[in-house]
Amino acid sequence: MTTAAPELLTVPEVMVLLRLGRSTVYDLIRSRRLVSITIGRARRIPADSVRQFIDQEIEEAV
């Protein structure tokens, strides 16, 4: 059985992926550099949003 990568990530998962602190991830969400959705009381970040953020950061660094 294969496990597909999740399409929606939790804030702690994004923290691990980007190696950033909780408040930094929430700052990125507030500034709309990371897209997020709220389901009930749960905040979720689409995996595509994280990939786009990384790509954008790489483009700006070059």
Helices and strands as residue ranges (DSSP letters): E 8-9, H 11-18, H 22-30, E 37-39, E 42-46, H 47-61
